[in-house]
């Protein structure tokens, strides 16, 4: 795969994550153009060799459907030779060098062991009909690469609007992940996951490293070429968090820690409320069954 561009999605709200990601990319020696899909109408100044990239026709179409903003990622399916990454990614190795020996569609995520967020009830059947091992073909849409055009724009539109696809690809209210997975599945391209045999790369998700992380990276082949944060607002800080902080200036680090502190507090409050609701439901169920049993 001869990469021609790195693609990401950003907005002013994730500027610091983008800054750290871009600096980590350049630190690996990768000088490919960085194409930035705008998440919303907000913009910020981009570094050299980076440009805002939006297919206006696709964006207008998504707006008519009131689709989730992250579904703008669909435009990646209409270009070849790209690596897509979310803004909360840190590169450890040059993606152009890592992906050069590979062909087709490539990811390096662990959703094969946790596939729920990649599907909707409507899309499940497409995967189950394809293979008994369909779990190996789903992926996290925060990082993926492909060397070919998977679908032309008009075909993409027709497929998304079809009865079997629209609930997953257009009206799903939360994010784009099931939609991208379904669209890729519909093209028939095999998904090669570098965390599975024959590559056996260690996890590329920061959440799999609650403690020391380098102990798992014994060889270059085992070492992931990027780390995706995804669970960045977890309750506790982790050693691996330093990978993002090392690409920020002291002032940016202060700003970043304030952001993390606020996000972590929100995360804790939301999860505390959820636990309380679950405990109340459990107590109510116990009382209900006690009444039924006459005890």
N, C-alpha and C positions, 0 to 999 in steps of 0.2 A: 504494500500500500504506500503510494507516494503522496503524502499529505500535501494539500495546497493551502489549507487554512485551518485555524483554530476558531471555533464558534462558541460563543457563550451568550448568556442572557443577563441583563443588569438593569438597575434603576438607581437613582440617588440613594435610596434606602439601603442598598447593599454595596455602596461605593467602597468601603474599607475592605470588604471581602474581595471585591474585584481587584483592588490595588494589590493586595497580597498575592492573589492568584497570578496576575500579570507579571509581577516581579519574579515569582517563582518560576514561571514559564521561561522568561528571558534568562534567568540564572542557569537553566539547564543547557543554554546555547541555542534554543529554538528561536528562530527569527521569522517564522511564518506570520502572515497577516492575521490579525485578531479581529474577527467580525462579531459585533456586539448587537444582539437582538434586543431592542428596548422592551422592557416588561410593561411599561406604561408610557405616558406622555413626558415623563421626566427625563432629563438628560444631565450629564456632567462632562467636564473636559476629559477627553481620552488621551492616553499617552501616545507617543509616536508609533506608527505601524498598527494602529487600531482605529476602526471606523464603525459608526452605527450602521446597522444593516437591517432593513425592514422591507419585505415584499408588501407594498401598500394594497395590492389587490387582495392578497390573502388576509391581511389585517382587517380590511373593510368587510370581507366575507365573514370572518370570525365575529366581528362586532354585530353583524346582522343576526347572528345566532346567539348573541350574548354569551359567547364561549369564554372559558377561563383564559386569562391573559397568557398563561404558560403554554397554551396551545399554539402560540406563534412558533414554537419549536418545530412544528410540522414543515416549515419551509426548508429545514435541513434535509428532508427526505427528497427534495427536488434538485440537490446538488451532489457532486461526487467529491471524494478525497478530502474529507474533513474529520476533525475530532471535535465533538461537542463536549463541553464541560460546563457545569453550573459555576456560579461565581464563588461558591464556597469549596473550591478545590485547591489543593497545593500540589504542584508538580515536583516530583523527586528525580525524574529522568526525562530526557527529551522525547516527547511522544512520537516525533517523526522517526527517530532511530528505533524505538521500541516496536512501532507498528510496521516498519519497512518490510520485514520478512512475511507479513501476514496479508491475507486477501479477504474480501467480503465484508461482513459485518462483525465488529469486535466490541466486546465490553469486558469489564473486569470487576463485576460486582457480585455480591452474595445473595441476590434475591432468589436463587435456586433453593435456598434453605428457608426463605421467608417470602413466598410469592404473593401473599395476599394483596399488597398494595399495587400490584401490577395488573390486576384484573377487575372487571365488574361482573355481576351476574350475567349480563348479556354477552360478554366476550369470552366467558369461561368455556363455552362449547366449542369455539373456534380452536382453542388450544387442545382440549381433550380429544377432539376428532383428529388432530394432527399427530399426536404421539402419546404413548403412555408415560413417557418421560418429559412431558411438556415443561416441567419446572426448570429444566436446563436451558430453555429457550426464552425465558422472561428475563428482564434486566431493569436496572435502575436508570431512569432517563436523565440522571444528573451527569452521566459520562458514558459516551458511546462513540464509535467511529465507523465510517463506511467508505469504501472506495468507488461506489457507483451510485448513479441516480436510481433511487428505489421506486419512485412513482412520479409521473408528470403531473403538473399542477391541475389540469382539468380532471384527470383520473382521480387525483387526491380528493378533489371537491365532490365528485360524484360518489366516490366510495364512502366518504364521511357522511354524506346526506342520505345514504341508503338506509333502509329500515333496520338492517342488522348491525349498523355501525354508529348511527347518530347518537344513541344514548351513551355510548362510550367515548366517541370522538368529538362530540359537539356539546351535548347538554350535561355531561358529567360535571357536577358543580365544584369539585375540589382541586383538581390538578390535571395535568396532561399525561401522566404516566400510563394509565390503562390505554389511552388513545394511541400513543406512540407505539406501545407494545402490540396492539391489535393491528395497526397499519403495517408494521414491519412483518408481523406474522402473515398478513395477507399477501405479501409479495413473494413468499416462499424462500427468502434468503435465510440460510442457516445462521443462527447466532452463535458465534464462538466466544466463550467466556474464559478468560485467562486464569480465573481462579479454579477452574476445573481441569482434569487431565486433557491433554498431556502436559499442560503448562504448570498447573499447581501453584500459581502465584498466591502469596498470602493476601489476606483481606485488604481491600482498598477503602474500607469504611472505618473512620476514626472510632466509632462506637464499639468496634471489636477489640479495642486496645485500652481497657480501663486502667492498666498499670504500665509498666515499662514495655516498650513496643519493639525496640531494635533487636531484642533477643529472638524474635521470630524471623528476622531478615538475615538468614545465615549466608545466602548466596545472592548474587545479582539477579538470577532468574526468580528467586523467591520474593524478592523485594518488589512491592508494588511501584508502578511508575507514577502514581498519583494517589493522593489521599482525599477522599470526599467526606466532608463533615456531616452533612445531613442531620445528625443529632447534636448539633453544636450547642444547644441550650440545656444540656443535661445538668443534673443537680450538682455534680461535682466536677471540678477541673481535673484534667488528666495530663500526664507528661506529654502526650502527643500534641496537645494544644500549642506547645512551643513551636511547632512547625509553621503555624500561621503567624505567630507573634514575631518570629525572627525576620519576617519580610516587611515589618512596619517600623517607622521611625519612633523615637520615644514619645513624641506628642500623639502620634497615631495609636500607639499602644495604650496610652491613657484613655483616649477616646474609645478604643476597642473594649477596654476593660469596663468602662461605664456602660457601654452597650450590652456586654455580656451579663453584667450584674443585673441590669433591668430585665433582660430577657429571661435570665435564670429565675428571678423572683416571680415573674409572670408564669413561668413553667411550673414552679413549685406550687403556686396558688391554684393553678388549673388542675394539677394532678391531685392536690389535697382535696379539692372539691369533688373530683371524680371518685376518689377513694371513699369519701364520706357518703356519696350517693350510692355506691356499690354496697357499702356496709348496711345502709338503710334498706336497700332492696333485699339483701340477704336476710336481714332480721325479719322483714315483712314476710318473706317466703317461709321462713322457719315457723313463724306464728301461724301462717295459713295452714301449713301441713300439720301442725300440732292440733289445730282446731278440727281438721278433717279426721285425724286419728282418734279424737276424743280424749286426748291426754291433756 
